[in-house]
Amino acid sequence: MTARLPPRLLAAALALAAGAAFAQPPDAQQIFERSSAAEKAAHWQADSQLEIRQGERVRSRGGVVYNKLQANAVDSRRLFRFATPADVAGTAVLVHENAAAQDDLWIYFPSMGKTRRILASNKKDSFMGSDFAYADLMAQDSADFVHTALADEACGGASCYVVQSVPRDAKTAASLGYAKLVATVRKNDYTVVQVRYFDKSGQEFKRQSISGYVAAAGQPGKFIATRREMVAAKGGRSSVLTLKNVDSARVQRDDVFVESRLGQ
């Protein structure tokens, strides 16, 4: 006969088993999804500065960026409005993320007084002449990738997960402009500190470092990165996008993110 544990010991054993199960580390897909969710602040706006560096030459684009999470709490709408220098003043870039379908992107050119739609297949194109692609500044749908957990790493005195994500099909890879990416994610808050991008030959062709996270006001577990640096592996080019005066308390109006109002 099998011996039965006294009720108290049985309860303790079950609690230990439950605790052990709960302590299991998240899998690669969960890490990807939690890191994406950590940057899903409900709303914010900030002054932005985009610097494009080639050796000692630096070109700057200054303006304001607005962000609002859609009702599904998954997709964001984001608007970049540039004010300097004079040759880009009035240019606006609008992004509507859509996990259930294709993302929508538009750019307004003040010199022509026209808005041009950017095809989702062209998300790999350069953002305002920088080393960032449009896709690099947008959240990606976890279901579009196959995720693999790599060995953990130390990062800035913290411990980090490392996740490799490969597009599920050639069409997605062509749209994004890379064959795989490898993200380094802090374990304590799931913020991403680095993303490495690889081409189809397996060579790393650019690397993004992300820092300066600030907590979103009244939104526990939500963060806004205030500095992103993208460094190209060849050519001596890099680009830095910084945010200042971040305001995550002000609720953004829906009409800010309307394509027909980009020229206003």
C-alpha positions, 0 to 999 in steps of 0.5 A, a space after each residue: 500500500 502507498 503511504 498517505 501524507 498527513 493533510 498538512 504535509 500534503 498541502 505543503 508538498 502541493 504548494 512546493 510543486 506549484 511554486 516550482 512550476 511557477 518559477 519556471 523561466 518564460 519561454 522565448 515567445 513569452 519573453 518576446 511578447 512581454 518585452 513588447 508589452 512593456 513598451 505599450 504605454 497608453 499615451 505619451 508625447 515628447 520632443 524628438 531629435 534624430 541625428 544621422 552620423 557619417 564620420 564627423 558629419 552630423 545631420 539633425 532632424 528635430 520635432 515632436 512625436 505623439 503616441 497612443 495605444 489603440 483600444 485593443 491594447 496591442 496596436 499603437 498609433 504614432 505620429 512624428 512631426 518634424 520642425 527643423 531643419 528648414 528642408 524637412 520642416 512640416 514633414 510628418 510620418 504617421 504609423 497605425 500598427 495592426 497586428 491582425 492585418 497590414 500596418 498602415 504608414 503615411 508620410 506627408 511632404 509639405 513641399 508638394 502638399 501631398 500625403 503618400 502611403 508607404 506600402 507595408 512591404 516597404 517597412 524596411 525603407 529608411 526612416 527620414 534618411 537614417 539607419 532606422 527602418 520604419 519597421 525598427 520603430 514599430 512593434 512587431 507581431 509575435 506570431 510573425 516569427 519563430 522564437 528561440 531562447 539563447 544563452 542568458 547574458 549579463 547586461 549593464 550589471 543586470 541579467 538578461 534573456 536573449 531571444 532569436 526571432 526569425 520571420 516565419 516566411 520570406 514575404 515577412 522577411 523581405 518586408 522587414 529587411 532582415 532574416 533574423 534578429 536577436 534581442 537582449 531583454 532585461 529580466 527585471 522589467 522586460 525592457 529591450 537593451 539591444 537588438 542585432 539584425 542579420 541578413 540572409 547570409 547570417 551576417 550582422 548588418 546593424 545593431 540597435 542599443 536602447 536606453 534611458 527608459 522612463 516609467 509611464 505615468 500611472 501605468 505600472 510595468 510600462 516604459 518609454 525608451 528615450 534613446 535609440 542608437 542604430 549602428 551600421 556594421 559597414 560604412 561608418 554610419 550611425 543614427 541616434 533618436 532621442 526623446 526629451 520632455 516626455 509627457 505620459 500623463 496627457 491623454 492624446 486626442 484621437 484626431 491627432 492620428 488621422 491621415 487626412 490631417 497630416 498637412 494641418 
